[in-house]
Amino acid sequence: MRLFFLFIALSGAARLWADPAPNWILPDANDRSLTFYDDAHNRAAVLLFPGAHCRASCEQALGLWVEAANAQHAKVYWLSSSRQPAAAPAPATQLYNARVVARQYGALQEARVVLVNAAREKVWSGPAQSEPDAVLAVWQSQWLAGTSQ
């Protein structure tokens, strides 16, 4: 029964994915990830959450979204901060993981790193080869400023 409801949720999410930024659905309290499949655009995304205990602070968190053009998979990673639990991987590690995913599907050259805020608005975009420090600098400035530009 649980799988049936998960299938319904994923089907609805796939239909809603016309936006450059995915429509996010928070997972169950015991679930740390949720996968969206979008057959129309031949891509998927995996949302990773540090944990249910940070759900309130996650509303203001920035996500690191890697979209690989013409690839089968894209991933969304939550960036950790001093306001969130340290359990989440470091952003540099997440960017490395994103590169591995893009390379795995032969799309590293086309892959883009996109920073989005909780309102799913793009705040920065750059090539997947971007240095983690450069991505971090943009993310930190957005977080500290509390903006969604």
N, C-alpha and C positions, 0 to 999 in steps of 0.2 A: 504494500500500500504506500509506503514511504517513497519507493522508487517511482510509483505512478505520479505522485504529487511533484516529485523532483522533475520528472519528464515534462509535466505541464508547465512548471516554472521555466524550465530551459527553453521550451518551445516558444513561450511568450517572450522571453528575453531575446531570442534570435530574431523574432519579428520586429522587435523594437530597435534593433541595431542599425539604424539608418544614419545615426549621428557619428561624427568622427570619434567622439568619446563614448564608450559603452554605457548602457544603462545598467547601473549596478544594483544588485540585490544582496542584502546582507544575509549571511548564512545563518543556519540554526546555531543556538548557543554552543552546541558540542561540535560544530563543524568549522574548520578553519579555512576552507576553500570552497569555491563553487565555480564550475566550468560552464561557459556559454559556448554553444556551437552555432555558427551562422553559415549554413550551406550556401546561401545566396551570394555571400561575399567570399566563400571558401576560406574562412578563417575561424579561429576560436580564441578564447581568452580564459585564463585561469586567474581568479581573484584570490589573493592570499591575505589573510588577516592575522595580525599578531595574537589575537585571542578575544573572546567575548568580553573579558573584563575591561577592555579598552574601547568598547563600542562607542561610548559617548565622545571620547577624544578623537576617535577615528573620523567623526563627522567633520572635523576641521583638518584632517590630515591630507597630505598630498599623495597622490598615487603616481607611480612611475609606469607609464604605459608604453609598451614597445609594440609597434605595429610593423609587421614585415610584409611588404607589398608582395603579392603573388605567393605568399607562404601559407601553409596550412595552419599555423599556430601563431598567436601573439600572446603576450603575458602582461598581466597587471601586477605590480608589486607595491605594497604599502611601504613608504619610507618611514623609518623610525625617527623619533626626536626625543629631546629631553622630557617632553610632556607625555611620552608614551612608554610602555614597558620596553626594556632593553632586549626582550626575547626576539624581536624581529631582526632579521639579518641586516647588516650594515648596508647602506645604499650602494657602496662600491661593490660589495658582493652581489647585490641584486642586479646591478648593471652588468657585471661579468656574466651572471646567469642568463640575462637577457641576450647577451651576445652569443652565448653558447646555443640558446634556442634558435636564434636567427641563423647561425652558421649551420646548425643541424638540418635546417630546411633550405639551405642554399640561398638564403636571402639576406646575407649580412650587408651587401652593398646597397640594397634597397631599404633596409630596415631604418626606422626612425624612432628616436626616443622622444616621448611626449610626456611632459609633466602636466597633470590635470589636478584641479582642486576638487573639493567635496561636491561642488555644484556641477562637476563634469565639464568645466570650462578649461580650455587649453591655456596654460600660462607660459609654456616654453616648448620648443621643439628643436631637435638637432639630430645629426646622424648617429647611428648606433655606435660608431667608433669614438664618440665623444668621451673625453676623459672624465672619470667619476668626480674629480674635484670640481670641474667646470659645472657639471650637472648639480652637484651639491651646493655650489655657491648660489646658483639661481634658485634652487629649492629653498635654501635657508633664507634668502632675501625675501622670497614670497611669504614664507611662514612667519618671519619676524614682522613683516609689514602687515600681515593679516589681510592681504589683498587677494583678488582673484582676477588680476589683469591678464 
